[in-house]
Amino acid sequence: MPKTIYSDKYKRVLELLRQARKDAGLTQIDVAGALGKSQSYVAKCESGERRIDVVELYEFANLYQKSIGFFLDE
């Protein structure tokens, strides 16, 4: 069984990232356009294929009108 490199907490961040996008009524294409990125960038961030840093999380949070704390279950 392959071992994941992501903690359960980081997996939760990814779940909340997807939830926030859906709650905002946005598609991955909408988000990509707003951030000036490709749709594959958004998909990889949401799936965990690409690990996001705090600056990227801030950009997503700002777009979704959420606080950083929302993604950290605070």
C-alpha positions in Angstrom: 0.0 0.0 0.0 1.6 3.3 -1.0 2.1 5.8 1.8 0.7 9.3 1.2 3.0 12.2 1.7 0.2 14.4 3.0 -1.1 14.5 6.5 -4.7 14.1 7.4 -4.8 17.9 8.2 -3.5 18.7 4.7 -6.1 16.4 3.1 -8.7 18.4 5.1 -7.3 21.6 3.6 -7.8 20.2 0.1 -11.4 19.2 0.9 -12.2 22.6 2.2 -10.5 24.2 -0.9 -12.9 22.2 -3.1 -15.8 23.0 -0.9 -15.1 26.8 -0.9 -14.9 26.8 -4.7 -18.2 25.1 -5.0 -19.8 27.3 -2.3 -18.7 30.3 -4.3 -20.4 28.8 -7.3 -17.2 28.7 -9.4 -15.8 26.1 -11.7 -12.1 25.3 -11.9 -12.1 27.2 -15.2 -13.5 30.3 -13.4 -10.9 30.1 -10.7 -8.1 29.6 -13.2 -9.1 32.7 -15.1 -9.4 34.8 -12.0 -6.0 33.7 -10.8 -4.3 33.9 -14.2 -3.5 30.2 -14.1 -4.5 27.1 -16.1 -7.4 24.9 -15.2 -5.0 22.1 -14.7 -3.2 24.2 -12.0 -6.5 24.4 -10.0 -7.2 20.7 -10.5 -3.8 19.7 -9.3 -4.0 22.0 -6.3 -7.4 20.5 -5.3 -6.3 16.9 -5.9 -3.1 17.2 -4.0 -1.0 16.5 -7.0 0.5 20.0 -6.5 1.2 21.1 -3.0 0.0 24.7 -2.4 2.0 27.2 -0.3 0.6 29.8 2.1 0.7 32.6 -0.6 -1.4 30.4 -3.0 -3.8 29.5 -0.2 -4.2 33.2 0.5 -5.0 33.8 -3.2 -7.7 31.1 -3.1 -9.1 32.3 0.2 -9.3 35.9 -1.1 -11.1 34.7 -4.3 -13.5 32.6 -2.3 -14.0 35.4 0.3 -12.9 33.1 3.1 -10.3 33.6 5.8 -7.2 31.5 5.9 -8.6 30.1 9.2 -11.5 28.6 7.3 -9.1 26.2 5.5 -7.5 25.3 8.9 -10.8 24.5 10.5 -10.5 27.4 12.9 
